Amino acid sequence: MNRTNLSLVALAGRALSLVLCLGASDIYAQAPVVRAVVNAANSDTTAIARGSFMSIYGQNFGAQAGPPSALPLPTTLGTTQVTVKSNSGPTTYKAFLHFVSPGQINAVLPSAVPAGAATITVTVGTTTSAAAPFQVVENNFGMFTLNSQPAGMAIAQNFESATSLPLNLYTSPARQGQTMILWGTGLGPYTAGSDDGPPQAENIVSNAKVLVAGNEITPLYAGRAPGIPGVDQINFTLPDSIPDGCSLELQIQIGDSIQRGSATIAKSSNAPVCRHEFDLSTDLLSSLQSGGTVKAAVARIQRSHGILGIANGQAFGATHEEIAVQFRKFAANGSPLSNQTFPFSVSQAVGTCSVVKVDQSSLDYTDFIDININGSPLDVGSTLTLSGPGTNMTSISVDGLTTLYDGVDIPGFSTSQSVLVDGDWALTGSGGRDVGAFSAPFTLKNQFKATTLPSAITRGQPMLVGWSGGGSSDSDTVRIIAFGTATSRTTPVIVCTAPANPGSFTVAGNITSQLANDLGGAGVLILYNVSQPIPFSVPLAAGGNLDSAVIKTSVLEAFTSIRIQ
């Protein structure tokens, strides 16, 4: 195998740290010292899987050498060797070396090393280090990431054709239903040959699962990357239930164990770039995926209306209104993960419906303003104010939720007034060490509201729902969700995405017929609308402006006492 094939191990030349040049020096006079043995992909120190790529850190490892231009991988590179000994017996094993520098060695741990406690030594010339303990296990999969960022963008490829395998990036996201190739190491031992030569394509594990934004996927392949010792690939196809986003959380599960560490992938059903939580431009997305940072702000304002019933043609129930505000500086590994739970996370074309069976425990529709965004908080001062018609609220929380209103909503008998009424609003701040004073005006007008709800859902019959407001552009949509409480663990959930205009949608009878027959009779019907983001400008204390700042408003109406028959 030639150098070109070996370079696949370090896709894009950045992630695996297998070609890291730390500088060469002649240090043979000093004994090598082993400081740490880690998974070469995610730097996990807890254990090394049999047959996986590992990185050894320390000092006095010898002059820089490698990577080799052809296979098989040697057990001596320059004058350096790595020896592994299991605590369970006298046998020693030579690791297969890929790269040596004075402070780092990248090598493949032989699959023949048994699981359990072991020690490792580094020999340079005639000088050997003290034995360093480490743990060998069957599986400990780590994903390679761009720029070697923990929890960063996975090194994964979008399968277009046998000759077109672009890296999954913000600017080249995966599509719905596309097959992807994920790169990592640590699936387990290779038994069809030696670890120093080009492995053949064969599954290493049969019980692996891929988790994307919490959705479980059975991979098409989980084994060695053909021709590349110690490196694994997992091939999987994205189902329709995967949401769009720039930073969808990616995890690997083997058996009952979710492997340590996570990464992210990007997906976009209809656009050439992914839609970022902060509505970043293509230039900013390119900067992020190339290792740059972004300073951004987002304010999410949500009204949740739990409808308990219909009286005189009007809905009554309880209303909850809240706001979450964040100002952050983040890199690609600190951007927001997908934070919408099922059933809001289903991706589908506008005007279509689908029915998905899910575990009832995974259904979450009560509150999904999520503020778990990584990165460094920006100091915006101690005072944020939300003001609007008849309202001037101070002490709006930064990096936390602030409740604006909690109360009942019974036509003719309301005990208090909802805060988020139509009119002109503004979110303002006094400024702090990082961010200057700002004012973000926005307007609430013709807000989304359910107007036509069925008194019952009859399986096999069309279901008409209607609403007012919700936007008028082609990109404004309403999510319609219906499900019931089944006696079995899983339940079918109807998910439809409708255009906000003209204000109504009919769910076809062949869709409602798929609701479970073992329902207890009570169901939930949800209408959910997210407005188009409203941009605003925020000055930085040191000059210039935030890269992005947006206000997002959403309304959820959940009819929680509907009868299913």
N, C-alpha and C positions, 0 to 999 in steps of 0.2 A: 504494500500500500504506500502511496506517495505522500508527500507533505501536504498536498491539497486536501486529501481525504482526512489526514490528521487534523487539519485546521478546522474541520467541522466540530471538533471537540470544544472549540472556543468560539462558537458562532458569533460573528461580528467582532471577534478578536478581543472581547472585553470581559466576558462573564466568568469564565472558569478560573482565571488567574493562572492558567497553565503556561503562559508565555510571558509572565511577569519578569522583567529584568530588574534585578535589585543591585546590580553592580558586581563586578568580579574582583576577587582579591585572593592572594595566596596566603591561606591561614592554616596550613597544615601543621604548624608548630603547636597549635592550641587544640584541645580536645573538643569534639562536637558536643553541643548541649541541646537536648530535645525539650522544648517548652510546651508544645501542644500538638495533638493529633486531631484533625477535624475533617468532617465531610467537605470535600472540595467544592461542592455546590453552595451549601447554605452555612458553612462554618460551624455546624453543630458539633459540640465537643462531647456529647453524652455517649455516643457509640458509633462504630464504623461497621457498615454492613460488609459481609463477605463478598469479595469480588468487586468492590466499589472503588471509585477514585477518592483518594484521601490527600490532604495537604498536611505536611509536617512543618511546624515552625520552630525556630530556635536560632542557633548561631554556630559558626565555624563548620558549615556543611560542605565546604569546598568551593572551587571556582565554578563560575556559571557554565552549565553544559545543557544541551538539549534545546528544544525537543528533537527527538530523532527524526530523520527524514523518511524512515521506512520501518515496517514491522518485521520481526517481533520486537517488542519493547525489551530493552536490556535489563539485567539485574545490576550492572555496574555502569554508571554514567560518569565520565571523567574518571575520578578515583573514588567515587562515592558509592556505597551500598547501604541498603536498609534491610535489617533482619527483624523478623517477627517470631516470637515464641509464645505458644499457648501455655497457660499455667496448668493445663490438664495433662501435659505430657512433655517428653524431652525433644520432640521434633521441632526444628527451626525452619522458617520459610523466608525466601528472598522476595522482597517486593519488586514489582516491575516498574522501572523508573521512566518518567516522561520528561521531567525538568528538575534541574538542580541549580540553586543559587546559594550564596553564603547564609541566607536566612530562611530559605524555604525550599522544600522538596515536594514535588507532585508525583504521586505514584499510585499504582493499582495494588490493592491488598489482595493476595491470592485467595481464590474461592476455597482452596483446600484448608485454610486456617479455620479451625472449629470455633463455633460460637462460645463465648465465655471470656473470662479475664485473660489478658495477654500483656506482653511487654514488647517494646520496640526499641531498637538501637540503631544508630547511624555510625557507619565506619567511613572514615576518610583516610585513604592510604593505609597506614598501620595503626591508626588511632581510632578508638571506639568510644562512643558516648556511654554514660550510665544508662541502664535500662529504665524506660519511662512506661508506666502502666497505662493501659487503655482497655476499652471494652469492645469486643467483637460480637455482633448480633446477626441474625438472619436477614432482616430488612431494616433499613433506616433511610428512606428515600428523601433526597433533597433536590429542589428545583434550581437550576441555574437561572440567574437573573441578569438583565442588562446592567452594566456598570457595577455588578456584584453588590447590589443594594439589598439589604434584608427586607423582605416583604415587598420587593420591587416588582418591576415588570418582568414576567417570566420570559425566558428564551423559548419561544414557541413559534411554530410556523403555520401559516394558513395554506392548506393544500388546495392549490388551484389546478395543477396537473402534475404529471411526473417530472416535468421540467420547470415548473413554476411553483416555488415554495417560499413566498415572501415572509419575512419576519412579521409577527403580530405586533403592531405598533398603534399608537393613537392615530397616526396618519395612514395606516393600513390595517384597519380592524377586521376581525372575522365577521362573516355574515351568518345569518340564521341558517341552521342546517349544514354548516360547513364542517369538514373534518380538519382537526388540528393535530400537530405533532409537538409534544412537549418534551424538553430535554432535561435530564437530571442524572443522578447516580444514586445507587443504594437499594435497588429493587431486591437484590439477593444474589446468591452464588450462581456462576455460569458452569454448567456441567457438561456441555457438549464439546469442550476443548479446553485449551490453555488460556489463561487470562492475558498472556503476552501477545497473542496473535489476533487476527480479525475475527470477531465472533460472527456466527451465523444468526439469522433472524429466527428467534424462537421465544415464546413467552417464558418469562422467568417466574411470574406469579399468575395465578388464575383467579385470585380473590381480591383484585384491586378495584377501587372505585375512584372516579374523578368527581370532585365537588366543585361546581361553579356557581357562585352566588347562592350556595346552599342547595342547589339542585344536583341530585345524584345521577351520575352517568357511568354506565358500564363500558370500559374502554374496548376498542377493537384489537389493541395490541399493547402489551406491557412487558417489554423485554429489552435485550441489548440492542443498541443502535448498530445495525449491520456494519461490520468492518471497523468499529471503533472500540477498542478494549476499555472496559470499566464504565462506559457511558451508556445510559439507558434512554429509551424513548417510550413515551406513552401516546398512542394514537386514539383519539376520541372524536365523536361527532356531536356538535351542539344541538340539543333538542329545541323545539319551539318555545319551551318554557323559560329559556334563558333570557334575561332582560338585556337591553342595550346599556352600554356604559363604557367609560374609559378605564375603569379600575375595578373590574369584577374579581372578587376574591376567588382564588384557585387553591384547592387543597387536594391532597391524595390520601386515600384511606386504603390500608391493606388489612384484610380481615376486619376485626372490630377496632383497629387502632388507626386514628388519624395521625399521619406522619407529622413530625415537627416542622414548623415553619410554613409559610404560605407565600404566594406570589399573586400577581394580577394579570389579567388579559383584557383586551379591548374588543368590543363587539358593536357593530352598527348594522341594522337591518337594511337601511335605505340610503345611507350617506357615505361618501368616501372617507370621512373622518368620524371618529366617535364624538358623541355629545357629552361634553364634560359637565360635571356638577356646577362649575362656575362659568359655563358658557365661554370657554376660552377660544381664542382665534386659532386658526391653523398654525400660525407662526409661534404662538405660545405653546401649543401642543408639541410642535417640533422641538422647541427649546427644552420643554420638560423631559421628553423622551431621550434627549441628548445629554441629560445630566444637569440642566439648568434648574433654577428655582422660580417660583411664581408667588407674588403677594396678591391675595384676593380676599374678598368679603362676600358673604352671602347671608341674607335675611330670609327666613322661611316663615310665612304667616299662614296659619291653617285654622279653618273652622270645621269641626266635626259635629254633625247633627245626628244623634241617635233617634230614629223615628220609631215610636212605640205603637202607633196606630193612626187611623184616619178618622176625624170627626167633622161632619158636615163638609166633606170634601177637602179638608185641610189637615196637613200632617201635624202631629203633636209628639213631643218627646223632650230630650235634653240636649243642650248645646254646650260645647267646649271650644274655646278659642285660645290660641297660644302663639307665641313668637319665639324663634330661636335665631340668634345672631352670632356670626363667627367672623373673625379677622385672623387670617393665617398666612404664614410663609411656609411653603412646602415644596418638596421635590417629587419626582415621579413615584417614589415609594411612600409619599405622605399625602397623596391625593385621595379624595373620598372613595371609599368602597361602595359598592351597591348597597343602599340602606333601605330599600323597599322590600318588605316581606311579601311572601305569597299571600294573596293572589295578585297584588299590584305589580309584581315583577315580570309577569308574562309578556313576552314580546309577540306582537301580531300586527298584521296589516289593518289599516283603518277600514271599518265596515265589515269585519269578519268576526266570527266567534269560534271558540274551541272549548272542549270539555276535557279536563285533566283530573285524574284521580290522585288525591293527595292524602297524606296522613293528617287526621284532624288536628293533631297537636301542633302542626306547622302552620295552621291558619291563624293569621294575625291581622286584624283590620281595625283595631280600636285606636291606635296612636302610632304613627310612624314618622314623626319628625325625629330624625336621628342626627345627633350632633357629634358622633364619634369620628372626627376627622383628625388624621395625624398631622404633624408639622408643628412649627413653632408659633405660639400665639403672638399677635402683634398688640402692643400697648396702645389702646385707643382712648385712654382716660377712664375716669370713674363714673361718668354720667352718659347714659344713652336715653333718649326721649322719643317716645312714639306719640305723635299728636295727630288728631283728626277731628271730625265734627263732634264738638262737645266733649272732647277727650284730650287730656294732656298728661300722659303717664310717664313718670320718671323711673329711674332705676330699672330700666330694661337690661336684663342680664346678658353679658357676653359669655359665650361658650356654655350656655345653660338655657333652660326653658323658662319662659315667663308666661304665666297664665293671665290672659286678658279678660276672660269671662267664663263662668261656670254657672249654668242655671237652667231652669225648666223653660219649655217653650210650648204653652198650651194656648191655642187661639182663644182670645177673649179673657184669658186668666193668667197671662204671663206675669211673673213676679218681679222681673227685672228686664233691663234692656241689653240686647247684644251690643258689644262694642264695635264690631267690624261692620258698620253701616256704610252705605254708598256715600262717596264724597272724596274730597282732597285730603291726603294724608302726607306725613313726612316722618322719616326716621332721622334724627339728628344726634350728633356727638360733639362733645367739647374738645376732643383731641387729647393725645397723650405723647409718650416719648417717641413712638413710631409713626403714629397717624395724626394728621392735623384735624382741625374742626371741619365737619362736613354736614351737609343736609341732603337727604335723599327723598325727593318728593315722588309720590305715586298716587294714582287715582283708583278707587274702587267704584265700579259702575256696572249695573246690571249683573250683579253677582249670581253665580250658579245656584239654582234652587230646583229641587224636584217638584214637578207639577202633576204628573200622571203616574200613579203607582197602582199595580193590580191589587185587588183585595185578596187574591190567592194566585199561586202558580199551579196551573194544571199541566201535568206531564203530557207531552204530545201535542199541546195547543200553543199557538203563537202567544207571545207575551209582549205587550206594548208598554213602553216607559217613555215619559216625557219630562222636559225640564225647560227652564228659562235661563237666559244668560249662558255663561260658559265660553264666550268668545265666538268670533265669526270668521276667522281666517282658516285656511285649509289645514293648518297645523294644530288647530285647537281640537281636542278630543275629549270624550267622556268614556270612562271605563265602567262597564256594567258587569257586575259579579253576582252570582246567585248560587247558593248551596244550602243544604239542610244538615241537620244532625242525624247521622246514620248510626245504626246499632253496631255496625262493623267498624273496624279501626280506620279504614279509608273511606272517603266519600267523593263522589264526582262534583266538580266545581265548574260552573259555566263562567267563562270569561269572554266578554265582547268588547271591542274597541270601536266606538261610533264617532262620526264627525259631530262636533258641538253644534253646528248649524246643519239642519233646520230645527233642532230641538226635540227630536223624538227618534226612537229606534225600536224596531220589532225583532225580538229574538224568535227565530223560526221554531216550529213545532218539533222538527227533527233534533233540535238542540235541547229543548226542555224535556224531551222524552228520555234523555240520558241521565236525568236526576235519579238517585237511588230509589228503589222500591221499598227499602226498609227504613224510610225516614220516620221519625217520631211525629211528624206533622208540622213542626215549626221550622222555619227557614230564615235565611238572611238574604236581602237584596240590597246591593250597594251601588250607588252612583258616585263616581269620583271624577273631579275635574281639576286640572292644574293649569293655571294661566301661563301665558308666555312670560318669560323672565323680563323684568324691568331693570335696565342698566342704570347705574348712577356713577358719579365721579367722586373719588376720595383722595385728597392730597396726602402725600407722605411728609412727615416732619422734616426730612432731610432734602426735600425737593422731589418734584415729579408726582406721579399718581400711582395708586394701586393698579396692577395689571388688569384686574377685573373686579367688578362689584355689581351684584344683582340682587333684586328682591323677587321672591317667588311666592305666589299666593295659591292656595289650594282649598277646595271644599270637598268634604266627604259627607254623603248622606247615606246612612245605614238603616234600612227598614228591617228591624230585628224581630218582628212578630208576625211575619207573613206566613200564611198557611200554604203548605205544599200538598197537593192531592193528585 
